[in-house]
Amino acid sequence: MKTKLFCLLLAAWLAAAGCSRQQETPAQAPPPPEVSVVVLEAREVPIHLEFVGQVFGDKDIAIRARVEGFLEGIHFDEGTPVKAGQLLYTLESQPFEADVAAKMSGVAEAKIHLAKAASDLARIEPLARRNAVSQSDLDAAVAQHDAAEASVEAAEANLRAARIQLSYTKVRTPIDGIIGKTNAKVGDFVGRSPNPVILNTVSNIETVRVQFFLTENQYLQMARHLIEQGGLETAERRQEAPFELILADGSLYPQRGRFDFIDRQVDPTTGAILVQATFPNPDRLIRPGQFAKVRVLAETVKDGILVPQRSVKELQGRYMVYVVNDQNKVEERNVALGPAFGSRRLVRKGLQTGDRVVYEGLQKVSDGAAVRPKIVTIPSSSTPAEQS
C-alpha cells in the first residue's frame, strides 16, 4: 500500500515539473511598433515680423475757434464727407461787426485829416516859393501831411485786422475729408485761451498712415534684410518695403502699404523706434483710431526645413525630435527652432532634407528603439506667407 502511494506522489511531482519547464520556455518577441513619420523637404521660407499699429488719417485736422464767443450755428451732419472751404460753425459776430464799424470810422476820420493836411500843404507850398511863409511852416505842413498818410495806412490795417477777426466767426474746413462728432453745441462758449475747445476733427482717409514700433533687435533684423536687398537708404528712398495689414477681424487687407519713414532715433525710455507705413484706402474701409497688425518681410530662408509642431518635445528649454534612421531605429536629436508657421516650426539647426521625423506615436518610441515607419503626408494648414 505504501509503495502504491509513493508511485502516485512521484507521478504527480513529475507532471508538475514538466508543466513548470513548459512555462519557462521564452515567448516570441512582439514586432516593433508602427509609427507615422514625415519626410522633410527643403523650401523657400519667408519670415515675417508682425507689429501692432495704430491707424491715422492721411491728414487729421483739428477744428478750433480762433476767436472767443458763443456758438450760434452748426452747419454739417456729423460723420459725413465735407469739402474744403465748407462752412462748419458760426460764432456770434456782433462784437466783431461793431469793431469793424469802429475801425471803418477810424479810417474815415484819418482820411479827413489827410485831406486837410493835403489842403494845407497845397496852400503853403506856393507861398513858400514866394517866401511869403517861412521854411519852418512848410516843413510843418509836409510833416502833418506825411503823418496823416501814415494814420490812414494804420487805420486801414486795423480795419483789415478787424475784418479778419470777423471772418473767424465762420469756421470752415481747410481740407476735404470726413468730419466727426462735434465737441461743442449751440450756446457753448468756445475759443478761450490757453486751452480752446477742439470743436471737431476732419480726416482725409483716401490713404491712411499706420504707425508702429520696432524693438532694437527687430530693427536690426529688418535693417539687415533691407541692406541685403540693396541697401537700407535705397529701400527708404524707393519705399520698397512690402507692408501688409491684418485687420482686427483677422482678415488680410487687400492693399499693400509702402514705407513712409523711420524715426531718427531709438527712444531710450522704451528701447523702440517709430516706423510709419502708408496704405491706400479707396473704399474708406479703414478709419483713424483703429488698431491693426502690420506684417513685413524680415528674412527669406532659401532652403528652410519645416517640422510639425506636434513632433517637437521640449525639456528644460531644449527642443528635440525623434528621427528614424536607415536601420529603422529611433534617434533623439536636438534642434534649434525658428518662428512658427501655422502648425509647423522652422528648424534653424539639427535637421536636413530627407530626414524621417516621427509624427504620431511619440509615446511608443525612445532613443534607440526599433520601429516600423509609415510615411504620411500632412495637409498644410498654413503657408509661410500666412505666418501666425
Secondary structure, DSSP 8 states (H G I E B T S, - for coil): -HHHHHHHHHHHHHHHHHHHHHHTS--------EEEEEE--EEEEEEEEEEEEEEEEEEEEEEE-SS-EEEEEE-S-TTSEE-TT-EEEEE--HHHHHHHHHHHHHHHHHHHHHHHHHHHHHHHHHHHHTTSS-HHHHHHHHHHHHHHHHHHHHHHHHHHHHHHHHHTTEEE-SSSEEE---S--TT-EE--SSS--EEEEEEEEEEEEEEEEEEHHHHHHHHHHHHHTT-HHHHHHHT---EEEE-TTS-B-SS-BEEEEE-SS-BTTTTEEEEEEEEE-TT----TT-EEEEEEEEEEEEEEEEEEGGG-EEETTEEEEEEE-TTSBEEEEEEEEEEEETTEEEEEES--TT-EEEEE-GGG--TT-B-EEEE-----S--GGG--
